[in-house]
Amino acid sequence: MTTSDSGSSPHVVIVGAGFAGFHAARSARRRLGREGRVTIVNPTNYFLYLPLLPEVAAGILDPRRIAVPLPAALRGVDLVLGEVDTVDVEARTIGYDDPEGRRGELRYDRLVLAAGSVNKLLPVPGVNEHAHGFRGLPEALYLRDHITRQVELAATATDPLEREARCTFVVVGAGYTGTEVAAQGPMFTAALSRGLPQLREQRMRWILLDTASRVLPTLDERLARTADAVLRERGVEVRMGQSVQEATYDGVELTDDGGRVPTRTLVWCVGVRADPLIESTGLRTDKGRLVVGTDLAVPGNPEVFAAGDAAAVADLTRPGELTAMTAQHAERQGALAGRNVVASLHGGALRQYKHHDLGFVVDLGGLDAAANPLRIPLSGLPAKVVTRGYHLLAMPGNRVRTAADWALDAALPRQTVHLDLVRAAAVPLDTATPEKPRTP
């Protein structure tokens, strides 16, 4: 493919269209005006609103609701579909493969690395082969289909032990994602089994595991207690201080003499790590994240910026710590990166990243949630209103459609159709993919 040259006008290239990349592109485009170009490189043509991914897996939201089209949301920003795999800071170029395996290259005057994160893999035998990741739409859709399939197969199973295993669901990781998946799960399987008389007396068993001492270990303890209580009320077995020692096709072996749990469903929500692209740049990293100043520029390479999960940004409110890998930080850092990129082109002063915590929200399904807006702890319906209101405000599009899906879910029985759209091989937990064939 032809190399794109920035020419006389400045060219800002942004790698990744997650929270950081999306808001960096929007911020840079607004400030750059007609004086230059902004290009965003991403494997898909949409921004994914990750916090609502568990609701897609639970059949509450249509997957398109949380996928905001980039061409419509980022007017004036060029979109290049591709997976970036090389960054040459000396030549100021990036290299990528497009969806058809063709090779492309882009030159830049300023670069924002916002490649985000991938599943964190641990050296646990069998996890890579038998666990389901939870980082994107294909994984959420596959998990929804997989759970539906397991319940339907359980209804026709003649072996009681097989039926029990198919109706047992293990979630590893009690952070945001794992807690929300485990909270939504019992409601989803209850809806699935409601139309299957063979499962009228069958228990749908959900287990949440984590090596931490409590759920949501990074949040306020009051929010954690609220989430823990909701989980237990729904029958979820909350097992803190335990994890998976080995996974097989038909079960998991737990640590600390937790025994073996027969299951066909293992959901891996242990955490994330920075995209491997970051370490491949040759620039200095900290635990896989690109080391940047509090102005988000790379020391010694002022034309390169980074934000979000890909960046190791010192937390000015907590000396000695880095900012957490959360959507809240990614969005704010992205907006600042876009602002500072344009300032650097014009010789302006760069601002420092210093955040002010506005609180957190955790949707627990049904009428339950946990939230602490402005450090005011809420639970139940008030927290639910705050949580959904926050999501609608934070989403850069599809707000009306999302609200309509929520209203329909509250008024009508949940749809439990098995689409069979995604096969397991298409959503491996291991984020490494074989090299694509390249077209000359």
TORKOL-4160 file (C-alpha; in steps of 0.2 Angstrom, whole numbers, padded with zeros to 4 digits, m for minus):
440
<pt num="1" X="0000" Y="0000" Z="0000"/>
<pt num="2" X="0006" Y="0018" Z="m0003"/>
<pt num="3" X="0015" Y="0026" Z="0011"/>
<pt num="4" X="0005" Y="0042" Z="0017"/>
<pt num="5" X="0016" Y="0057" Z="0019"/>
<pt num="6" X="0011" Y="0071" Z="0030"/>
<pt num="7" X="0018" Y="0084" Z="0017"/>
<pt num="8" X="0018" Y="0102" Z="0023"/>
<pt num="9" X="0003" Y="0101" Z="0035"/>
<pt num="10" X="0006" Y="0093" Z="0052"/>
<pt num="11" X="m0001" Y="0075" Z="0053"/>
<pt num="12" X="m0006" Y="0068" Z="0069"/>
<pt num="13" X="m0008" Y="0049" Z="0070"/>
<pt num="14" X="m0017" Y="0040" Z="0084"/>
<pt num="15" X="m0015" Y="0021" Z="0087"/>
<pt num="16" X="m0031" Y="0014" Z="0094"/>
<pt num="17" X="m0049" Y="0019" Z="0096"/>
<pt num="18" X="m0053" Y="0015" Z="0113"/>
<pt num="19" X="m0057" Y="0028" Z="0127"/>
<pt num="20" X="m0040" Y="0036" Z="0126"/>
<pt num="21" X="m0038" Y="0035" Z="0107"/>
<pt num="22" X="m0056" Y="0041" Z="0103"/>
<pt num="23" X="m0055" Y="0056" Z="0114"/>
<pt num="24" X="m0037" Y="0060" Z="0109"/>
<pt num="25" X="m0044" Y="0061" Z="0091"/>
<pt num="26" X="m0059" Y="0071" Z="0095"/>
<pt num="27" X="m0048" Y="0083" Z="0105"/>
<pt num="28" X="m0034" Y="0085" Z="0092"/>
<pt num="29" X="m0047" Y="0087" Z="0078"/>
<pt num="30" X="m0056" Y="0101" Z="0087"/>
<pt num="31" X="m0040" Y="0111" Z="0091"/>
<pt num="32" X="m0030" Y="0108" Z="0075"/>
<pt num="33" X="m0044" Y="0116" Z="0064"/>
<pt num="34" X="m0040" Y="0115" Z="0045"/>
<pt num="35" X="m0021" Y="0117" Z="0048"/>
<pt num="36" X="m0017" Y="0098" Z="0048"/>
<pt num="37" X="m0024" Y="0080" Z="0047"/>
<pt num="38" X="m0029" Y="0068" Z="0061"/>
<pt num="39" X="m0028" Y="0050" Z="0057"/>
<pt num="40" X="m0034" Y="0036" Z="0068"/>
<pt num="41" X="m0029" Y="0018" Z="0065"/>
<pt num="42" X="m0039" Y="0004" Z="0073"/>
<pt num="43" X="m0044" Y="m0014" Z="0068"/>
<pt num="44" X="m0062" Y="m0010" Z="0068"/>
<pt num="45" X="m0073" Y="0005" Z="0062"/>
<pt num="46" X="m0081" Y="0008" Z="0080"/>
<pt num="47" X="m0077" Y="0014" Z="0097"/>
<pt num="48" X="m0082" Y="0000" Z="0110"/>
<pt num="49" X="m0090" Y="0006" Z="0126"/>
<pt num="50" X="m0083" Y="m0008" Z="0136"/>
<pt num="51" X="m0092" Y="m0004" Z="0153"/>
<pt num="52" X="m0108" Y="m0011" Z="0145"/>
<pt num="53" X="m0101" Y="m0027" Z="0138"/>
<pt num="54" X="m0108" Y="m0038" Z="0152"/>
<pt num="55" X="m0125" Y="m0032" Z="0147"/>
<pt num="56" X="m0122" Y="m0038" Z="0129"/>
<pt num="57" X="m0116" Y="m0055" Z="0135"/>
<pt num="58" X="m0132" Y="m0056" Z="0146"/>
<pt num="59" X="m0144" Y="m0052" Z="0131"/>
<pt num="60" X="m0150" Y="m0035" Z="0138"/>
<pt num="61" X="m0142" Y="m0024" Z="0125"/>
<pt num="62" X="m0140" Y="m0027" Z="0106"/>
<pt num="63" X="m0121" Y="m0027" Z="0103"/>
<pt num="64" X="m0123" Y="m0012" Z="0091"/>
<pt num="65" X="m0128" Y="m0001" Z="0105"/>
<pt num="66" X="m0111" Y="m0001" Z="0113"/>
<pt num="67" X="m0102" Y="0000" Z="0096"/>
<pt num="68" X="m0101" Y="0018" Z="0090"/>
<pt num="69" X="m0096" Y="0021" Z="0072"/>
<pt num="70" X="m0080" Y="0031" Z="0071"/>
<pt num="71" X="m0084" Y="0039" Z="0054"/>
<pt num="72" X="m0100" Y="0047" Z="0061"/>
<pt num="73" X="m0093" Y="0051" Z="0079"/>
<pt num="74" X="m0076" Y="0058" Z="0073"/>
<pt num="75" X="m0080" Y="0070" Z="0059"/>
<pt num="76" X="m0065" Y="0076" Z="0050"/>
<pt num="77" X="m0054" Y="0062" Z="0056"/>
<pt num="78" X="m0047" Y="0050" Z="0044"/>
<pt num="79" X="m0050" Y="0031" Z="0048"/>
<pt num="80" X="m0037" Y="0018" Z="0043"/>
<pt num="81" X="m0043" Y="0000" Z="0047"/>
<pt num="82" X="m0028" Y="m0010" Z="0052"/>
<pt num="83" X="m0018" Y="m0018" Z="0066"/>
<pt num="84" X="m0002" Y="m0008" Z="0070"/>
<pt num="85" X="0013" Y="m0019" Z="0073"/>
<pt num="86" X="0028" Y="m0008" Z="0071"/>
<pt num="87" X="0033" Y="0009" Z="0077"/>
<pt num="88" X="0049" Y="0017" Z="0070"/>
<pt num="89" X="0052" Y="0033" Z="0081"/>
<pt num="90" X="0068" Y="0037" Z="0071"/>
<pt num="91" X="0059" Y="0037" Z="0054"/>
<pt num="92" X="0042" Y="0043" Z="0062"/>
<pt num="93" X="0032" Y="0030" Z="0054"/>
<pt num="94" X="0020" Y="0016" Z="0060"/>
<pt num="95" X="0017" Y="0000" Z="0050"/>
<pt num="96" X="0001" Y="m0010" Z="0050"/>
<pt num="97" X="m0009" Y="m0024" Z="0042"/>
<pt num="98" X="m0026" Y="m0020" Z="0035"/>
<pt num="99" X="m0040" Y="m0033" Z="0037"/>
<pt num="100" X="m0036" Y="m0041" Z="0021"/>
<pt num="101" X="m0018" Y="m0044" Z="0026"/>
<pt num="102" X="m0011" Y="m0030" Z="0015"/>
<pt num="103" X="0004" Y="m0020" Z="0022"/>
<pt num="104" X="0003" Y="m0001" Z="0025"/>
<pt num="105" X="0013" Y="0013" Z="0032"/>
<pt num="106" X="0009" Y="0030" Z="0039"/>
<pt num="107" X="0021" Y="0045" Z="0042"/>
<pt num="108" X="0017" Y="0056" Z="0057"/>
<pt num="109" X="0023" Y="0073" Z="0064"/>
<pt num="110" X="0015" Y="0068" Z="0081"/>
<pt num="111" X="0010" Y="0051" Z="0087"/>
<pt num="112" X="m0002" Y="0046" Z="0101"/>
<pt num="113" X="0000" Y="0028" Z="0106"/>
<pt num="114" X="m0017" Y="0023" Z="0114"/>
<pt num="115" X="m0017" Y="0004" Z="0109"/>
<pt num="116" X="m0026" Y="0000" Z="0125"/>
<pt num="117" X="m0024" Y="m0017" Z="0134"/>
<pt num="118" X="m0027" Y="m0036" Z="0131"/>
<pt num="119" X="m0031" Y="m0050" Z="0142"/>
<pt num="120" X="m0019" Y="m0054" Z="0156"/>
<pt num="121" X="m0013" Y="m0072" Z="0155"/>
<pt num="122" X="m0006" Y="m0082" Z="0170"/>
<pt num="123" X="0004" Y="m0098" Z="0169"/>
<pt num="124" X="m0011" Y="m0109" Z="0173"/>
<pt num="125" X="m0012" Y="m0125" Z="0164"/>
<pt num="126" X="m0027" Y="m0127" Z="0152"/>
<pt num="127" X="m0033" Y="m0109" Z="0154"/>
<pt num="128" X="m0028" Y="m0103" Z="0137"/>
<pt num="129" X="m0037" Y="m0118" Z="0129"/>
<pt num="130" X="m0053" Y="m0119" Z="0139"/>
<pt num="131" X="m0056" Y="m0101" Z="0146"/>
<pt num="132" X="m0067" Y="m0088" Z="0138"/>
<pt num="133" X="m0059" Y="m0070" Z="0138"/>
<pt num="134" X="m0070" Y="m0055" Z="0139"/>
<pt num="135" X="m0062" Y="m0040" Z="0130"/>
<pt num="136" X="m0073" Y="m0037" Z="0115"/>
<pt num="137" X="m0089" Y="m0040" Z="0106"/>
<pt num="138" X="m0084" Y="m0056" Z="0098"/>
<pt num="139" X="m0080" Y="m0063" Z="0115"/>
<pt num="140" X="m0096" Y="m0056" Z="0123"/>
<pt num="141" X="m0107" Y="m0063" Z="0109"/>
<pt num="142" X="m0098" Y="m0080" Z="0110"/>
<pt num="143" X="m0100" Y="m0081" Z="0129"/>
<pt num="144" X="m0119" Y="m0077" Z="0127"/>
<pt num="145" X="m0121" Y="m0091" Z="0114"/>
<pt num="146" X="m0110" Y="m0103" Z="0124"/>
<pt num="147" X="m0120" Y="m0101" Z="0140"/>
<pt num="148" X="m0136" Y="m0102" Z="0130"/>
<pt num="149" X="m0130" Y="m0118" Z="0122"/>
<pt num="150" X="m0124" Y="m0126" Z="0139"/>
<pt num="151" X="m0141" Y="m0123" Z="0146"/>
<pt num="152" X="m0150" Y="m0131" Z="0131"/>
<pt num="153" X="m0138" Y="m0146" Z="0131"/>
<pt num="154" X="m0141" Y="m0148" Z="0150"/>
<pt num="155" X="m0160" Y="m0149" Z="0146"/>
<pt num="156" X="m0157" Y="m0164" Z="0135"/>
<pt num="157" X="m0143" Y="m0172" Z="0145"/>
<pt num="158" X="m0148" Y="m0189" Z="0152"/>
<pt num="159" X="m0132" Y="m0190" Z="0164"/>
<pt num="160" X="m0136" Y="m0180" Z="0180"/>
<pt num="161" X="m0117" Y="m0176" Z="0182"/>
<pt num="162" X="m0116" Y="m0169" Z="0165"/>
<pt num="163" X="m0132" Y="m0159" Z="0167"/>
<pt num="164" X="m0124" Y="m0152" Z="0184"/>
<pt num="165" X="m0108" Y="m0147" Z="0175"/>
<pt num="166" X="m0116" Y="m0139" Z="0161"/>
<pt num="167" X="m0126" Y="m0128" Z="0173"/>
<pt num="168" X="m0111" Y="m0123" Z="0183"/>
<pt num="169" X="m0102" Y="m0107" Z="0178"/>
<pt num="170" X="m0085" Y="m0101" Z="0185"/>
<pt num="171" X="m0079" Y="m0083" Z="0184"/>
<pt num="172" X="m0062" Y="m0079" Z="0188"/>
<pt num="173" X="m0058" Y="m0061" Z="0194"/>
<pt num="174" X="m0068" Y="m0050" Z="0205"/>
<pt num="175" X="m0064" Y="m0033" Z="0198"/>
<pt num="176" X="m0076" Y="m0023" Z="0188"/>
<pt num="177" X="m0079" Y="m0035" Z="0174"/>
<pt num="178" X="m0079" Y="m0051" Z="0184"/>
<pt num="179" X="m0091" Y="m0044" Z="0197"/>
<pt num="180" X="m0103" Y="m0038" Z="0184"/>
<pt num="181" X="m0103" Y="m0054" Z="0174"/>
<pt num="182" X="m0106" Y="m0064" Z="0189"/>
<pt num="183" X="m0120" Y="m0053" Z="0195"/>
<pt num="184" X="m0129" Y="m0053" Z="0178"/>
<pt num="185" X="m0126" Y="m0072" Z="0175"/>
<pt num="186" X="m0139" Y="m0079" Z="0187"/>
<pt num="187" X="m0153" Y="m0068" Z="0180"/>
<pt num="188" X="m0148" Y="m0073" Z="0162"/>
<pt num="189" X="m0148" Y="m0092" Z="0166"/>
<pt num="190" X="m0164" Y="m0090" Z="0175"/>
<pt num="191" X="m0172" Y="m0083" Z="0160"/>
<pt num="192" X="m0164" Y="m0097" Z="0149"/>
<pt num="193" X="m0171" Y="m0111" Z="0160"/>
<pt num="194" X="m0188" Y="m0103" Z="0162"/>
<pt num="195" X="m0194" Y="m0110" Z="0146"/>
<pt num="196" X="m0186" Y="m0128" Z="0149"/>
<pt num="197" X="m0197" Y="m0139" Z="0160"/>
<pt num="198" X="m0183" Y="m0152" Z="0161"/>
<pt num="199" X="m0173" Y="m0139" Z="0171"/>
<pt num="200" X="m0187" Y="m0134" Z="0183"/>
<pt num="201" X="m0178" Y="m0142" Z="0198"/>
<pt num="202" X="m0160" Y="m0139" Z="0192"/>
<pt num="203" X="m0149" Y="m0127" Z="0201"/>
<pt num="204" X="m0140" Y="m0114" Z="0190"/>
<pt num="205" X="m0123" Y="m0113" Z="0200"/>
<pt num="206" X="m0112" Y="m0097" Z="0198"/>
<pt num="207" X="m0095" Y="m0096" Z="0206"/>
<pt num="208" X="m0084" Y="m0081" Z="0208"/>
<pt num="209" X="m0066" Y="m0083" Z="0212"/>
<pt num="210" X="m0052" Y="m0071" Z="0216"/>
<pt num="211" X="m0036" Y="m0072" Z="0226"/>
<pt num="212" X="m0040" Y="m0055" Z="0234"/>
<pt num="213" X="m0048" Y="m0054" Z="0251"/>
<pt num="214" X="m0064" Y="m0046" Z="0244"/>
<pt num="215" X="m0074" Y="m0042" Z="0228"/>
<pt num="216" X="m0069" Y="m0025" Z="0220"/>
<pt num="217" X="m0053" Y="m0024" Z="0229"/>
<pt num="218" X="m0048" Y="m0007" Z="0222"/>
<pt num="219" X="m0064" Y="0001" Z="0226"/>
<pt num="220" X="m0071" Y="0009" Z="0242"/>
<pt num="221" X="m0075" Y="m0005" Z="0254"/>
<pt num="222" X="m0094" Y="0001" Z="0256"/>
<pt num="223" X="m0096" Y="m0002" Z="0237"/>
<pt num="224" X="m0088" Y="m0019" Z="0239"/>
<pt num="225" X="m0100" Y="m0024" Z="0253"/>
<pt num="226" X="m0115" Y="m0019" Z="0242"/>
<pt num="227" X="m0109" Y="m0029" Z="0227"/>
<pt num="228" X="m0105" Y="m0044" Z="0238"/>
<pt num="229" X="m0122" Y="m0044" Z="0246"/>
<pt num="230" X="m0131" Y="m0043" Z="0229"/>
<pt num="231" X="m0120" Y="m0058" Z="0223"/>
<pt num="232" X="m0124" Y="m0069" Z="0238"/>
<pt num="233" X="m0143" Y="m0064" Z="0237"/>
<pt num="234" X="m0143" Y="m0071" Z="0219"/>
<pt num="235" X="m0135" Y="m0087" Z="0225"/>
<pt num="236" X="m0117" Y="m0083" Z="0218"/>
<pt num="237" X="m0104" Y="m0093" Z="0227"/>
<pt num="238" X="m0091" Y="m0079" Z="0231"/>
<pt num="239" X="m0075" Y="m0088" Z="0235"/>
<pt num="240" X="m0061" Y="m0075" Z="0239"/>
<pt num="241" X="m0043" Y="m0081" Z="0242"/>
<pt num="242" X="m0046" Y="m0095" Z="0228"/>
<pt num="243" X="m0042" Y="m0096" Z="0210"/>
<pt num="244" X="m0040" Y="m0109" Z="0197"/>
<pt num="245" X="m0025" Y="m0121" Z="0198"/>
<pt num="246" X="m0029" Y="m0131" Z="0182"/>
<pt num="247" X="m0043" Y="m0130" Z="0169"/>
<pt num="248" X="m0049" Y="m0145" Z="0158"/>
<pt num="249" X="m0063" Y="m0147" Z="0145"/>
<pt num="250" X="m0075" Y="m0153" Z="0159"/>
<pt num="251" X="m0069" Y="m0144" Z="0175"/>
<pt num="252" X="m0057" Y="m0134" Z="0185"/>
<pt num="253" X="m0046" Y="m0138" Z="0199"/>
<pt num="254" X="m0046" Y="m0124" Z="0212"/>
<pt num="255" X="m0031" Y="m0118" Z="0223"/>
<pt num="256" X="m0030" Y="m0120" Z="0242"/>
<pt num="257" X="m0038" Y="m0137" Z="0242"/>
<pt num="258" X="m0054" Y="m0130" Z="0235"/>
<pt num="259" X="m0056" Y="m0147" Z="0225"/>
<pt num="260" X="m0062" Y="m0149" Z="0208"/>
<pt num="261" X="m0078" Y="m0141" Z="0201"/>
<pt num="262" X="m0086" Y="m0149" Z="0185"/>
<pt num="263" X="m0090" Y="m0136" Z="0173"/>
<pt num="264" X="m0090" Y="m0132" Z="0154"/>
<pt num="265" X="m0089" Y="m0113" Z="0157"/>
<pt num="266" X="m0074" Y="m0104" Z="0163"/>
<pt num="267" X="m0074" Y="m0085" Z="0161"/>
<pt num="268" X="m0057" Y="m0076" Z="0163"/>
<pt num="269" X="m0058" Y="m0059" Z="0170"/>
<pt num="270" X="m0042" Y="m0058" Z="0179"/>
<pt num="271" X="m0036" Y="m0042" Z="0172"/>
<pt num="272" X="m0027" Y="m0034" Z="0158"/>
<pt num="273" X="m0010" Y="m0029" Z="0152"/>
<pt num="274" X="m0004" Y="m0016" Z="0140"/>
<pt num="275" X="m0005" Y="m0021" Z="0122"/>
<pt num="276" X="0011" Y="m0030" Z="0117"/>
<pt num="277" X="0014" Y="m0016" Z="0103"/>
<pt num="278" X="0020" Y="m0005" Z="0117"/>
<pt num="279" X="0035" Y="m0015" Z="0122"/>
<pt num="280" X="0040" Y="m0018" Z="0104"/>
<pt num="281" X="0043" Y="0000" Z="0101"/>
<pt num="282" X="0060" Y="m0001" Z="0110"/>
<pt num="283" X="0055" Y="0014" Z="0121"/>
<pt num="284" X="0056" Y="0013" Z="0140"/>
<pt num="285" X="0041" Y="0004" Z="0149"/>
<pt num="286" X="0035" Y="0000" Z="0166"/>
<pt num="287" X="0026" Y="m0016" Z="0168"/>
<pt num="288" X="0023" Y="m0016" Z="0149"/>
<pt num="289" X="0016" Y="0002" Z="0149"/>
<pt num="290" X="0025" Y="0016" Z="0140"/>
<pt num="291" X="0034" Y="0028" Z="0152"/>
<pt num="292" X="0028" Y="0046" Z="0149"/>
<pt num="293" X="0029" Y="0062" Z="0159"/>
<pt num="294" X="0013" Y="0069" Z="0167"/>
<pt num="295" X="0011" Y="0079" Z="0151"/>
<pt num="296" X="0009" Y="0062" Z="0142"/>
<pt num="297" X="0024" Y="0065" Z="0131"/>
<pt num="298" X="0038" Y="0052" Z="0130"/>
<pt num="299" X="0054" Y="0058" Z="0138"/>
<pt num="300" X="0067" Y="0061" Z="0124"/>
<pt num="301" X="0054" Y="0059" Z="0111"/>
<pt num="302" X="0043" Y="0074" Z="0112"/>
<pt num="303" X="0034" Y="0070" Z="0096"/>
<pt num="304" X="0027" Y="0054" Z="0104"/>
<pt num="305" X="0013" Y="0054" Z="0117"/>
<pt num="306" X="0004" Y="0040" Z="0125"/>
<pt num="307" X="m0013" Y="0038" Z="0135"/>
<pt num="308" X="m0024" Y="0026" Z="0144"/>
<pt num="309" X="m0019" Y="0008" Z="0148"/>
<pt num="310" X="m0004" Y="0009" Z="0136"/>
<pt num="311" X="0004" Y="0023" Z="0147"/>
<pt num="312" X="0013" Y="0023" Z="0163"/>
<pt num="313" X="0007" Y="0040" Z="0170"/>
<pt num="314" X="0012" Y="0045" Z="0187"/>
<pt num="315" X="m0003" Y="0049" Z="0198"/>
<pt num="316" X="0000" Y="0066" Z="0205"/>
<pt num="317" X="m0014" Y="0063" Z="0218"/>
<pt num="318" X="m0005" Y="0047" Z="0225"/>
<pt num="319" X="0014" Y="0050" Z="0225"/>
<pt num="320" X="0024" Y="0034" Z="0220"/>
<pt num="321" X="0009" Y="0026" Z="0211"/>
<pt num="322" X="0004" Y="0025" Z="0193"/>
<pt num="323" X="m0014" Y="0030" Z="0187"/>
<pt num="324" X="m0025" Y="0015" Z="0186"/>
<pt num="325" X="m0030" Y="0006" Z="0170"/>
<pt num="326" X="m0048" Y="0012" Z="0170"/>
<pt num="327" X="m0059" Y="0020" Z="0157"/>
<pt num="328" X="m0061" Y="0036" Z="0168"/>
<pt num="329" X="m0042" Y="0039" Z="0167"/>
<pt num="330" X="m0041" Y="0034" Z="0148"/>
<pt num="331" X="m0054" Y="0046" Z="0143"/>
<pt num="332" X="m0047" Y="0061" Z="0152"/>
<pt num="333" X="m0029" Y="0057" Z="0147"/>
<pt num="334" X="m0034" Y="0055" Z="0129"/>
<pt num="335" X="m0042" Y="0072" Z="0129"/>
<pt num="336" X="m0027" Y="0079" Z="0137"/>
<pt num="337" X="m0015" Y="0070" Z="0124"/>
<pt num="338" X="m0025" Y="0078" Z="0110"/>
<pt num="339" X="m0024" Y="0095" Z="0117"/>
<pt num="340" X="m0005" Y="0093" Z="0121"/>
<pt num="341" X="m0001" Y="0086" Z="0104"/>
<pt num="342" X="m0008" Y="0102" Z="0096"/>
<pt num="343" X="0000" Y="0113" Z="0108"/>
<pt num="344" X="0017" Y="0105" Z="0104"/>
<pt num="345" X="0014" Y="0108" Z="0086"/>
<pt num="346" X="0011" Y="0127" Z="0089"/>
<pt num="347" X="0025" Y="0129" Z="0102"/>
<pt num="348" X="0012" Y="0131" Z="0117"/>
<pt num="349" X="0014" Y="0125" Z="0135"/>
<pt num="350" X="0009" Y="0107" Z="0139"/>
<pt num="351" X="m0003" Y="0104" Z="0153"/>
<pt num="352" X="0000" Y="0091" Z="0166"/>
<pt num="353" X="m0012" Y="0076" Z="0170"/>
<pt num="354" X="m0020" Y="0078" Z="0187"/>
<pt num="355" X="m0036" Y="0069" Z="0189"/>
<pt num="356" X="m0050" Y="0072" Z="0202"/>
<pt num="357" X="m0059" Y="0056" Z="0207"/>
<pt num="358" X="m0078" Y="0059" Z="0203"/>
<pt num="359" X="m0082" Y="0041" Z="0210"/>
<pt num="360" X="m0086" Y="0025" Z="0202"/>
<pt num="361" X="m0102" Y="0015" Z="0196"/>
<pt num="362" X="m0104" Y="m0004" Z="0196"/>
<pt num="363" X="m0120" Y="m0011" Z="0187"/>
<pt num="364" X="m0126" Y="m0027" Z="0196"/>
<pt num="365" X="m0141" Y="m0031" Z="0185"/>
<pt num="366" X="m0159" Y="m0029" Z="0189"/>
<pt num="367" X="m0163" Y="m0015" Z="0200"/>
<pt num="368" X="m0146" Y="m0016" Z="0209"/>
<pt num="369" X="m0130" Y="m0006" Z="0207"/>
<pt num="370" X="m0116" Y="0001" Z="0218"/>
<pt num="371" X="m0110" Y="0019" Z="0215"/>
<pt num="372" X="m0101" Y="0033" Z="0225"/>
<pt num="373" X="m0104" Y="0049" Z="0215"/>
<pt num="374" X="m0094" Y="0063" Z="0223"/>
<pt num="375" X="m0089" Y="0050" Z="0236"/>
<pt num="376" X="m0107" Y="0048" Z="0242"/>
<pt num="377" X="m0110" Y="0029" Z="0243"/>
<pt num="378" X="m0126" Y="0023" Z="0235"/>
<pt num="379" X="m0134" Y="0006" Z="0233"/>
<pt num="380" X="m0151" Y="m0001" Z="0226"/>
<pt num="381" X="m0162" Y="0009" Z="0214"/>
<pt num="382" X="m0153" Y="0026" Z="0218"/>
<pt num="383" X="m0137" Y="0019" Z="0213"/>
<pt num="384" X="m0145" Y="0011" Z="0197"/>
<pt num="385" X="m0152" Y="0028" Z="0192"/>
<pt num="386" X="m0134" Y="0036" Z="0194"/>
<pt num="387" X="m0126" Y="0022" Z="0185"/>
<pt num="388" X="m0136" Y="0022" Z="0170"/>
<pt num="389" X="m0137" Y="0040" Z="0169"/>
<pt num="390" X="m0118" Y="0041" Z="0170"/>
<pt num="391" X="m0116" Y="0028" Z="0156"/>
<pt num="392" X="m0128" Y="0038" Z="0145"/>
<pt num="393" X="m0118" Y="0054" Z="0147"/>
<pt num="394" X="m0102" Y="0045" Z="0145"/>
<pt num="395" X="m0107" Y="0036" Z="0128"/>
<pt num="396" X="m0102" Y="0046" Z="0113"/>
<pt num="397" X="m0117" Y="0040" Z="0103"/>
<pt num="398" X="m0131" Y="0027" Z="0103"/>
<pt num="399" X="m0139" Y="0035" Z="0119"/>
<pt num="400" X="m0157" Y="0034" Z="0113"/>
<pt num="401" X="m0155" Y="0016" Z="0107"/>
<pt num="402" X="m0147" Y="0010" Z="0123"/>
<pt num="403" X="m0160" Y="0018" Z="0133"/>
<pt num="404" X="m0174" Y="0010" Z="0122"/>
<pt num="405" X="m0165" Y="m0007" Z="0125"/>
<pt num="406" X="m0166" Y="m0005" Z="0144"/>
<pt num="407" X="m0184" Y="0000" Z="0143"/>
<pt num="408" X="m0188" Y="m0015" Z="0133"/>
<pt num="409" X="m0178" Y="m0027" Z="0144"/>
<pt num="410" X="m0188" Y="m0020" Z="0159"/>
<pt num="411" X="m0205" Y="m0022" Z="0151"/>
<pt num="412" X="m0203" Y="m0038" Z="0140"/>
<pt num="413" X="m0196" Y="m0056" Z="0143"/>
<pt num="414" X="m0178" Y="m0057" Z="0139"/>
<pt num="415" X="m0174" Y="m0064" Z="0122"/>
<pt num="416" X="m0164" Y="m0081" Z="0124"/>
<pt num="417" X="m0161" Y="m0085" Z="0106"/>
<pt num="418" X="m0145" Y="m0094" Z="0102"/>
<pt num="419" X="m0137" Y="m0085" Z="0087"/>
<pt num="420" X="m0122" Y="m0097" Z="0084"/>
<pt num="421" X="m0113" Y="m0083" Z="0075"/>
<pt num="422" X="m0096" Y="m0085" Z="0083"/>
<pt num="423" X="m0086" Y="m0100" Z="0086"/>
<pt num="424" X="m0073" Y="m0103" Z="0100"/>
<pt num="425" X="m0059" Y="m0103" Z="0088"/>
<pt num="426" X="m0063" Y="m0085" Z="0083"/>
<pt num="427" X="m0061" Y="m0079" Z="0101"/>
<pt num="428" X="m0046" Y="m0087" Z="0109"/>
<pt num="429" X="m0041" Y="m0081" Z="0126"/>
<pt num="430" X="m0023" Y="m0079" Z="0120"/>
<pt num="431" X="m0022" Y="m0062" Z="0111"/>
<pt num="432" X="m0007" Y="m0068" Z="0100"/>
<pt num="433" X="m0014" Y="m0072" Z="0082"/>
<pt num="434" X="m0005" Y="m0080" Z="0068"/>
<pt num="435" X="0003" Y="m0069" Z="0055"/>
<pt num="436" X="m0010" Y="m0064" Z="0041"/>
<pt num="437" X="m0005" Y="m0068" Z="0023"/>
<pt num="438" X="0000" Y="m0052" Z="0015"/>
<pt num="439" X="m0006" Y="m0047" Z="m0003"/>
<pt num="440" X="0008" Y="m0039" Z="m0014"/>
